[in-house]
């Protein structure tokens, strides 16, 4: 969502000046590509852009195609085939080596243009389904809708089930997009190791909510956090895309917080400290007849990278959370037999 938020922000800025714009979206990828379906860039008539559709090898040509779409005021679909060893082909030698379809849509002043649709769903805390016509670029929010076409509904269900956007060949073609919300970190703690974690999470567009006494939170944490929640607050607004990180560095506090978190259906609860600390905590809670769910507790939290500094540890924690939500084991990509994007 970070890229989408950046595009919305620039859109609002340029709209005030009357600048003409076009939105380029990757609607299909076969074989290898740096970016996947759903990658976007907003392009203005004077050659500025925000976002990206590749690692830099396609943006220049897409910029030219966007000027054409803006001038003609009509959607343009471009296919970049960088699979062959043709030195004149865009993308060769720059890491694409795939078949990439890009839809470029001029942005009108109408309330249902693609970016206005994105504005409506960007803060939603449930996955959204957008359907874009590959013929004219019209985009519609289909999150709570059904089509009159049973075949299209079947394809939408597949996208929802697999949580993967895809192009479908019905009528003139559609891009059915699955857009999950940002991950929200509920961080229990206010020590200095929260700062690099919050910084990295913020950089990738996640939400950070710190549970601590506001009077004892440093300015750095205040500036990075989306919200500071006092520990006395009885409830938290958690959802399927929320995780909890116990970082108080106090055994009793972490144990109490772990007990409280059992009322929430969290996918990930992270614990600092050695495995023996976690096992001791779980054994004590069991002896106290407190039911604890074990499968969502990650302790020590983080991927095994040999991290030693707060910054390195923060990277390993964020990587593990990303792997958890992607249903991956966090191993080396060189050892993965399947495509890295499946």
GILIN-V727948 format. One record per residue. N is the residue number from 1. RES is the residue in one letter. SS is DSSP state (A for helix, B for strand, O for the rest). Layout:
n;res;ss
N;RES;SS
N;RES;SS
This chain:
n;res;ss
1;X;O
2;X;A
3;X;A
4;X;A
5;X;A
6;X;A
7;X;A
8;X;A
9;X;A
10;X;A
11;X;A
12;X;A
13;X;A
14;X;A
15;X;A
16;X;A
17;X;A
18;X;O
19;X;O
20;X;O
21;X;B
22;X;B
23;X;B
24;X;B
25;X;B
26;X;B
27;X;B
28;X;B
29;X;B
30;X;B
31;X;B
32;X;O
33;X;O
34;X;O
35;X;O
36;X;O
37;X;O
38;X;O
39;X;O
40;X;B
41;X;B
42;X;B
43;X;B
44;X;B
45;X;O
46;X;O
47;X;O
48;X;O
49;X;B
50;X;B
51;X;B
52;X;O
53;X;O
54;X;O
55;X;O
56;X;O
57;X;O
58;X;O
59;X;A
60;X;A
61;X;A
62;X;A
63;X;A
64;X;A
65;X;A
66;X;A
67;X;A
68;X;A
69;X;A
70;X;A
71;X;A
72;X;A
73;X;O
74;X;O
75;X;O
76;X;B
77;X;B
78;X;B
79;X;B
80;X;B
81;X;B
82;X;O
83;X;O
84;X;O
85;X;O
86;X;O
87;X;O
88;X;O
89;X;O
90;X;O
91;X;O
92;X;O
93;X;O
94;X;O
95;X;O
96;X;O
97;X;O
98;X;B
99;X;B
100;X;B
101;X;B
102;X;B
103;X;B
104;X;B
105;X;B
106;X;B
107;X;B
108;X;O
109;X;O
110;X;O
111;X;O
112;X;O
113;X;O
114;X;A
115;X;A
116;X;A
117;X;A
118;X;A
119;X;A
120;X;A
121;X;A
122;X;O
123;X;O
124;X;O
125;X;O
126;X;O
127;X;O
128;X;B
129;X;B
130;X;B
131;X;B
132;X;B
133;X;B
134;X;O
135;X;O
136;X;O
137;X;O
138;X;O
139;X;B
140;X;B
141;X;B
142;X;O
143;X;O
144;X;O
145;X;O
146;X;O
147;X;O
148;X;O
149;X;O
150;X;A
151;X;A
152;X;A
153;X;A
154;X;A
155;X;A
156;X;A
157;X;A
158;X;A
159;X;A
160;X;A
161;X;A
162;X;A
163;X;O
164;X;O
165;X;O
166;X;B
167;X;B
168;X;B
169;X;O
170;X;O
171;X;O
172;X;O
173;X;O
174;X;B
175;X;B
176;X;B
177;X;B
178;X;B
179;X;B
180;X;O
181;X;O
182;X;O
183;X;O
184;X;B
185;X;B
186;X;B
187;X;B
188;X;B
189;X;O
190;X;O
191;X;O
192;X;O
193;X;A
194;X;A
195;X;A
196;X;A
197;X;A
198;X;A
199;X;A
200;X;A
201;X;A
202;X;A
203;X;A
204;X;O
205;X;O
206;X;O
207;X;B
208;X;B
209;X;B
210;X;B
211;X;B
212;X;O
213;X;O
214;X;A
215;X;A
216;X;A
217;X;O
218;X;O
219;X;A
220;X;A
221;X;A
222;X;A
223;X;A
224;X;A
225;X;O
226;X;O
227;X;B
228;X;B
229;X;B
230;X;O
231;X;O
232;X;O
233;X;O
234;X;O
235;X;O
236;X;O
237;X;O
238;X;O
239;X;O
240;X;O
241;X;O
242;X;B
243;X;B
244;X;B
245;X;B
246;X;B
247;X;O
248;X;O
249;X;O
250;X;O
251;X;A
252;X;A
253;X;A
254;X;A
255;X;A
256;X;A
257;X;A
258;X;A
259;X;A
260;X;A
261;X;A
262;X;A
263;X;A
264;X;O
265;X;O
266;X;O
267;X;O
268;X;O
269;X;B
270;X;B
271;X;B
272;X;O
273;X;O
274;X;O
275;X;A
276;X;A
277;X;A
278;X;A
279;X;A
280;X;A
281;X;A
282;X;A
283;X;A
284;X;A
285;X;A
286;X;A
287;X;A
288;X;O
289;X;O
290;X;O
291;X;O
292;X;O
293;X;O
294;X;O
295;X;O
296;X;O
297;X;B
298;X;B
299;X;B
300;X;O
301;X;O
302;X;O
303;X;O
304;X;O
305;X;O
306;X;O
307;X;O
308;X;O
309;X;O
310;X;A
311;X;A
312;X;A
313;X;A
314;X;A
315;X;A
316;X;A
317;X;A
318;X;A
319;X;A
320;X;A
321;X;A
322;X;A
323;X;A
324;X;A
325;X;A
326;X;O
327;X;O
328;X;O
329;X;O
330;X;O
331;X;O
332;X;O
333;X;A
334;X;A
335;X;A
336;X;O
337;X;O
338;X;O
339;X;O
340;X;O
341;X;O
342;X;O
